[in-house]
Each structure stands twice: as C-alpha cells, then as structure tokens.
Amino acid sequence: MYGPTETTVWSSCTRIIDPKECITIGTPIANTAFYIVNESGTPLPPMAPGELLIAGKGLSSGYLHRPDLTKKGFIPNTVCPDHGPLMYRTGDLVRRRPDGNIEYLRRIDTQVKVRGSALSLGK
C-alpha cells in the first residue's frame, strides 16, 4: 500500500509476487485518481518521470489552521475535475509503467516527516 496522510493514508496497492522484480506502488484504489505531471502541470506519457498528484474522494480538504501549506500542497484539479476540485502534490517522483503500475523513483524535494511534522533537510 502507498499513500500520504493527506489522502486518508493509502491511495494505491499492489500484490508483490516476486520481490526480485521492480516493486511498484501499484494502481489507484477506487474513487482515487493519479496524475503524473511535469513542472508545468502537463500530464506525461507512460515511462516519463514526473510528480505524482492525487485526486479523488479520499483527498483531505487541507491542513487545519495552515492556509499557507494548504495552498502549496492542494492545487486546483485542472487535469480532470470529475475526480474532484483539488489535487494533492505528493512531492514524489514517479513514472507510469506500460502495465499501468506506478513506479516510485524518489522524492522531488528534501522533505521528511518526523512524528507527522514535515521538515526540510535543505539543499
């Protein structure tokens, strides 16, 4: 299972058959949509690396008493508003494999979370 807290803890799942193969984060669960976009927010084709954005019914409405963080992390859904008005910027660099599974590559930023609080290690 994969998913940030901002999307009610998990957003995708997969069954690992052979741990020697590339382990993916799977495909979105019901009522969840994944978008892989470039820095301009344009959706990318399979195998192109980009930031993972998540939309759907499990998406939080933002951070309590933190409008600055909400505005940064939750952006308007301009890709497919049918999946909800907002998308969450995960900060994860991923790519969609030809079989539809999402392969996690790395973090885009330097954020880590300690006891639920986001910290930046800086560059």
N, C-alpha and C positions, 0 to 999 in steps of 0.2 A: 504494500500500500504506500501511496505517496500523497502528500497534501499539506499545505501550510495551515496554521490555525485560522487564518483569515477565510478559509473555505471550509469551515466546520471539520477540520482535522484531516480528512482524507478526500481526495478527488479522483484518484485512479487506483487501479490494482492490476496485478498480473500474476500468473502462476509461473513459478520458476521450475522448469523441467530439468535443465542441465546447468548447474552453476558454473560450468566451464565456458559456457557461451556468454555473450554480452547480456548482462541483466538490465532490463529496461524498467521504467516506471509504469509501463502498461498503457492502457487507454482510459479515457474518462469514464467515470461511473454515470449512471442515469441522471438526467437533469443537470449535467455538467458539460461545459464546452471548453476545449483547449484551443488556443491560437498561438502560433509561433510567428513572431514578427521581427522585422529588422528595427534599427534605431529610429526609423521614421514611422513605425507602426504599420507598415505594409506586410500583409501575410506572405509567408515564404513557402516555396515548394518543398516537397519531401527531400530529406537529407541536407537541407540548408540550415545551418545553425542560427538560432535566434532566441530572443527572450520568450519564455512561456508566460502567457496571460491566461487567466482562468475566469470564466463567467458561469452563471447558472444559478439554480435555486439555492444552493448551499453557500453562496457568497455572503460574507458579512456586509453590513452597511457602512463599516468604517471603524475607526478607533475611538473609544469613549473619551471625550474631552480632549481630543488631539486632532483638530481640524487640519493642522499643517501636515501631519502624517497621512491622514485620510486623503487629502488632495493629491499627495505624491504617490500613494500606493493604489488608490482606487480611481481609475480613469473612465471616461465615457466609453461605452461599447460602440465603437464606430464600425466594427467588423460585421457583426450580426446582432442587432438589437433584439431579435427574437429570443436570445438567450439571456436577456436582462439588460438594464440600462448601464450597468457598470462591469468593468473587468478589473481583476487584481493583477498587478505587476509582481511576479514572484521573485524576480532577480536571478532566476535560474536560466542558464544557457542550455538549451536542449535542441534536438532535431527529431523530426518525424521519420521513422524508418519506412521503407517501402511496404512493410506489412501492417503499418498503421500504429505500431507501438512507439512510444516516446522514449528516446534515449537521453538520459541526463548526462551533460558534459561537465559542467562546473558552475560556480557562482559567477555572476557578472560583476558584482560589487565585492566589497570587503566585509559585508555584514555577517555577524554571527549572533546567535541568541544565547543568552545566559539567563536561566530561570525566567524565560518568557520576555526578557527585555532585549531589544535589538541594540547591538553595539557595532561600531565600525572599527576594524583594525587599522584603517588608514593605508595610504599608499606611500 
